[in-house]
Amino acid sequence: MRNLLAILIAASAAASPAHAATIINKDSQPYMLKITESGQQSEIGIAPGESVDVCSAGCFLTMPNGDRETLAGTETVEIVGGKASIK
């Protein structure tokens, strides 16, 4: 019985969706964004009309204009006019 319970718990944990913030570029130009997650900084490119998932464990997002946002990993960020809008 304990083994069955352990299997069910493990299966439900594996089936639950991973959380990540989604960034959508609604502009007609590409952007390079800086992501700082768990003390590690990286850059990602996002093309016009593209969406990317980032920050599964929360992070800081820095836009090319220097705006910096704190993300928990559940938000949708839209880039419009070079500015980030968090939904």
C-alpha positions in Angstrom: 0.0 0.0 0.0 2.8 2.4 0.8 4.5 1.7 -2.5 1.3 2.4 -4.4 0.9 5.7 -2.5 4.5 6.7 -3.3 4.0 5.8 -7.0 0.8 7.9 -7.1 2.5 10.9 -5.5 5.5 10.7 -7.8 3.2 10.4 -10.9 1.1 13.4 -9.9 4.2 15.5 -9.3 5.6 14.5 -12.7 2.3 15.3 -14.4 2.0 18.8 -13.0 3.1 21.5 -15.5 6.4 23.3 -14.9 6.0 27.0 -14.2 7.8 29.5 -16.3 7.3 33.1 -17.3 6.4 33.6 -20.9 7.9 36.6 -22.8 6.1 37.6 -26.0 7.7 40.1 -28.5 4.9 42.1 -30.1 7.3 44.5 -31.7 8.6 44.4 -35.3 12.3 44.3 -34.1 14.3 41.6 -32.2 15.5 42.2 -28.7 18.3 40.8 -26.5 17.2 40.3 -22.9 19.3 39.7 -19.9 18.1 37.0 -17.5 19.6 36.6 -14.0 18.4 33.3 -12.4 20.0 31.7 -9.3 22.9 34.1 -9.6 23.7 33.1 -13.2 23.3 35.8 -15.9 22.5 34.9 -19.5 21.2 36.6 -22.6 18.4 35.4 -24.8 17.3 36.8 -28.2 13.7 37.1 -29.0 12.6 37.7 -32.6 9.5 39.7 -33.7 6.4 37.8 -32.9 8.3 35.1 -31.0 7.5 33.9 -27.5 9.9 32.2 -25.1 9.5 30.6 -21.7 12.1 31.6 -19.0 12.5 31.8 -15.3 11.2 28.5 -14.0 12.5 29.4 -10.5 12.0 33.1 -10.6 14.5 35.6 -12.0 15.4 39.2 -12.9 14.6 40.3 -16.4 16.6 43.3 -17.9 15.3 44.9 -21.1 17.6 46.6 -23.6 16.4 50.0 -22.3 17.6 49.1 -18.8 14.1 48.4 -17.3 14.5 45.6 -14.8 11.6 43.4 -13.6 11.4 40.7 -11.0 9.6 37.6 -12.2 8.3 34.7 -10.1 8.0 32.4 -13.0 4.2 32.5 -13.6 3.8 35.8 -15.5 3.3 36.7 -19.1 5.5 39.6 -20.3 4.6 41.4 -23.4 7.1 43.6 -25.2 5.3 46.5 -27.0 7.1 49.7 -28.1 10.4 48.5 -26.5 8.8 48.3 -23.0 7.8 45.3 -20.9 4.3 45.0 -19.6 3.6 42.2 -17.1 0.3 40.5 -17.1 
